[in-house]
Amino acid sequence: MKSYIDKAHTRGKIWSVLAIIVLFSVPALICVHNGAWPTLGDVFNKNIISVLAIYWISAVVEVITYTPMLGAGGTYLSFVTGNITNLKLPCAINALENAKADPKSEEGEIVSTIAIAVSSIVTTLIVALGVAL
């Protein structure tokens, strides 16, 4: 039987790939609908390459830094939903402190994942309410 962490990695990889597909499908569908595609030169010009160099470094450092604090499930969920530093990480750390759970334990993994999930749901509801009003 798989442990919680193994299941979190399996599901996290699947949902991360699906999220990437959805994120790329929107601009692709717009290009198909309009019959207009950017050239590779437009997409990968010298300006974007310099910006991507910074983002690649930042992405690697964030994964190395956040994963021990958020746990496997929390990391996948946080990186898909975003706003880690300002919202997800403080929620997870606060929940771990209140539950007196070790971040490296299975209990800590579950607590931080639930805290991040609730944070994501509340954020989505607030944004939806703001849009509706």
N, C-alpha and C positions, 0 to 999 in steps of 0.2 A: 504494500500500500504506500502511495506517495505521501510525503510530508506536506504540510501547508506551504512551506517555502518552495518546494518543487512544483506544486500546483500553481503557486503565484507566478513563478517564472514562466511556466508553460502558457498560462492564460495571458500574462503580461506581454509576452512576445507576439501572441496571436493578435491581441487588441492593438498593440503598437503598430503592427503591419497594417491592420485594417484602418487605423486612424490615418496613417501616411497615405494609403490609397484614397481615402475620402478627401483628404486635404489636396491631393494632386488632381483628383477627378473633377473638382469644381472648375479650375482654370482650363483643364483640358476640354471639358464639355462646352465651356464658353467659346473656346477656340473652334471647336467642331461646329457649333451653332452658327458662328459668324464667318466661318471659312477663312479665318486669319490666324496664322501661326507665326510666332516670332522665330527669327533665325538663331542659330547657335551663337553667332557673334553678338546678337542683341542680349542674349541671356548671360553669356559668359564673357563680358567685356572686362577690361583691366580694372575698372572701379569695383565691380562686384567681387573679383578675385581677392582684392585686398581686404574687403569687408568679410568675406567668407573665411579668410585666414584667421581673423580674430574670433569669429564664431566657433570654428572648429576647436580652437584651444579652449575657449570658454566652455564648450559642451563637454569636453573630456574632463576638465577640472570639476565641473558641476556634478557629473556622474560619480566621480571618485569621492567628492566631498559629501554629497547628500545621501548616497546610498546607505552608509552605516547608520545615519540618523533616522531615515525614513523607512528602512526595511525594503524587502523586494516588492511587495504589492504596492506599498506607498510610493516607491520610486516610479514604477510604471504609471500609476495613476497620476502622479504629480507631473511627470513629463508630458503626458497627453493633455492634461487640463491647464497647465501653466501656472504662473504667478507663485512660484515655489518660495522664493525668499521672503516675500511680503505676507503670504497667507498660509500656504500649505505647511511649510517648515515650522512656523510658530504654533500652529494648531497641533501638529504631531508631537512636538516637544512638550507642549502644555498637557496634552492627553497622557503622554508617557509619565510625566511627573505626577499628575493627579492619580494615575493608576498604580504608581510606584512600580512600574514595569521596566525591566532591562530591555533596551532597544535591540539587543542581540538575541533575545529569547523569542520563542514562538508567540508568547503572549504579547510581547512588545511589537512584534510584526503585525499582529491582528489589531491591536489598539491603534497604532499609527495609521494603518490602512483605513480603519473605520473613521478616524478623525479627519483624514484627508478626503474621504468620500463624502462625509457630511459637509465639510467645507466647500467642496465642489458643487454639491447640490444646492446649498444655501446661496452661493455666488450666482449660480445659474438662475435661481428663483428671483434674486434681487435684480439681476440684469433684465430678466423677462418682465418683471414688474415695472422697472424703469422704462422699458420700451413701450409697454402697454399704456403707461400714463403719459 
